[in-house]
Amino acid sequence: MSSLQALIVNKLRYHYQNLLEVINLRDLFSKRSIVSELRNPTEDFNLETQAIEYRKELLTGRACRINVKRSERKKQAQTGMGYSELIELSAKNCYFCPTNIKTATPMFPSSLVPEGRIKLGETTVFPNLFPFAKYHAVATVSRQHFLGIDEFTLKQIQDTLKASVKYFHCVKSKDQKAVYPIFSWNFLPPAGASVIHPHVQLTVDEQPTNLAWLYLSACKRYYAKHKENYWMHLLKIEKEHGERFLGEIGEVSWITSYVPLGNDEICGVLHNVSSLYSLDDTSISDLSKGLKRVFTAYTLYGVHSFNLSTFSASSEDESFRLIVRIIARPYPQSYYNNDAGYMERLHEEVIVESMPEKVASDLKEYFG
Ligand SMILES: [Zn+2]
């Protein structure tokens, strides 16, 4: 091939690569905008139009709606957590506090964990008293009964993850069928936590949850069709476009989701790991650093309650990457509006109050 031909081929390749990336972005997401009309009483009942985005994640078909005007409302950082009385009262007989944990929390069967509970640093892992999974454990994050969202230390987060992974390995060595682990954190009652003391939930089942199955099977199909890992492809595109890319901390990239499952959603994608079983000290350290930044960044919005959960393959899988998603929940005060209404609970369609691109631009500085 002559040098001129090589030049043309290279130029064409560059052109088509760029073209492909645009097409690929369109292949991942879709958006339809409509307007809704009303006569606004605060504007002399003049006709007003409001734009609503219907967003879809093409991989799974999951959809959400965002009212653009609503998402632009300035968030007021709330103060005066209405939970001080509850925190004080709940501390008196808390089963998860160091004085009670040995006598009041269940122990694992010796065939699963010979010592009865797993301990590491301030973390103790023990069975959930009322499990909703074949293997369902609870792990305390701190010895202290209450910590604010930005008060968790890196070591506390790291130890919680390490102890949790140890638990997952204990289950794996006992039961070859239970292969779908989930690491989750409901932080404070607006996120569904019935116990104030900081704790995470660990489940392992023989089958994935509805949404985990949707992602795992869709990613397998995506890989079979494109010979490429969906999450790594998504990260490449998000990094190039930058609108929803927050940053990279070691082996973990952080983005806001195009089709969030909740408000102010942040998603962490592990570069080299598809399952919770494969987390090692380095990936746990990187993940913990990122989570600490998420918690700190949330304080900018006055967020003090969240749900966190992982999506994990059953073992290393070239079609999948380990994902962690965090969504903000209402501010913990005595009277608050729940953010899950009929759309979320009965129609499984999420009304998102924040624009993912705005969340990314606001919170990016915390990940730099
Ligand atoms: Zn406690």
Boltz pocket constraint, residues with backbone or C-beta under 6 A from the ligand:
constraints:
  - pocket:
      binder: B
      contacts: [[A, 90], [A, 91], [A, 94], [A, 95], [A, 96], [A, 97], [A, 98], [A, 143], [A, 144], [A, 145], [A, 146], [A, 197]]
      max_distance: 6.0
